[in-house]
Amino acid sequence: MLDDSIIKIFHDCRHDGLALHEFMNTCMRNVFDTSGMDILITQLDLYQKRKNGDETFNNKLSSVKNPGLNDLFSKY
């Protein structure tokens, strides 16, 4: 996990990274998270539609799933 020359590909690696940190006292390097990229692409697509006059932009953006973030901010 520490080799910078190897790209590690995960889907939603937050829990995996936390487990490695907690149980093995290490952290991952050079990681690509497909879940994070999917969220970014979805939000950029919605932003582009908004720029082109999509009136329901705010409704669509609020339905984007952000694993972990939704749980974090649901307390407030």
C-alpha positions in Angstrom: 0.0 0.0 0.0 3.0 2.3 0.5 4.5 1.9 -3.0 3.9 5.2 -4.9 4.7 3.6 -8.2 1.6 1.4 -8.0 -1.9 3.0 -8.4 -4.4 1.4 -6.1 -8.0 1.5 -7.5 -10.9 1.4 -5.0 -14.6 2.1 -5.0 -15.3 4.1 -1.9 -12.0 3.4 -0.1 -12.7 5.6 3.0 -13.4 2.6 5.3 -10.6 0.5 3.8 -8.1 3.4 4.4 -9.4 3.9 7.9 -9.1 0.2 8.7 -5.5 0.1 7.4 -4.6 3.2 9.4 -6.2 1.9 12.7 -5.1 -1.8 12.6 -1.8 -1.6 10.7 -0.7 1.9 11.5 -0.2 2.7 7.8 -1.9 4.7 5.1 -2.5 4.2 1.4 -0.6 6.2 -1.2 -1.4 6.9 -4.9 -5.1 5.9 -4.6 -7.8 6.4 -7.2 -11.3 6.3 -5.8 -13.9 5.5 -8.5 -16.8 6.5 -6.2 -15.3 10.0 -5.7 -14.9 10.4 -9.5 -18.5 9.3 -10.1 -19.7 12.0 -7.7 -17.5 14.6 -9.4 -18.7 13.7 -12.9 -22.4 13.7 -11.8 -22.0 17.1 -10.2 -20.2 18.6 -13.2 -22.9 17.3 -15.4 -25.6 18.9 -13.3 -23.6 22.2 -13.2 -23.4 22.2 -17.0 -27.2 21.6 -17.3 -27.7 24.5 -14.9 -25.5 26.8 -17.0 -27.7 25.9 -20.0 -30.9 26.9 -18.2 -32.0 23.8 -16.3 -34.4 25.2 -13.7 -34.4 22.0 -11.5 -30.7 22.1 -10.9 -31.0 22.5 -7.1 -33.4 19.6 -6.8 -31.1 17.4 -8.8 -28.0 18.4 -6.9 -29.7 17.7 -3.6 -30.4 14.1 -4.7 -26.7 13.3 -5.5 -25.5 10.7 -3.1 -22.3 11.5 -1.2 -21.5 8.4 0.9 -20.4 9.5 4.3 -21.0 13.2 3.8 -24.8 12.8 4.0 -24.4 10.9 7.3 -22.0 13.5 8.6 -24.2 16.5 7.9 -27.5 14.8 8.8 -26.7 15.7 12.5 -26.9 19.5 11.8 
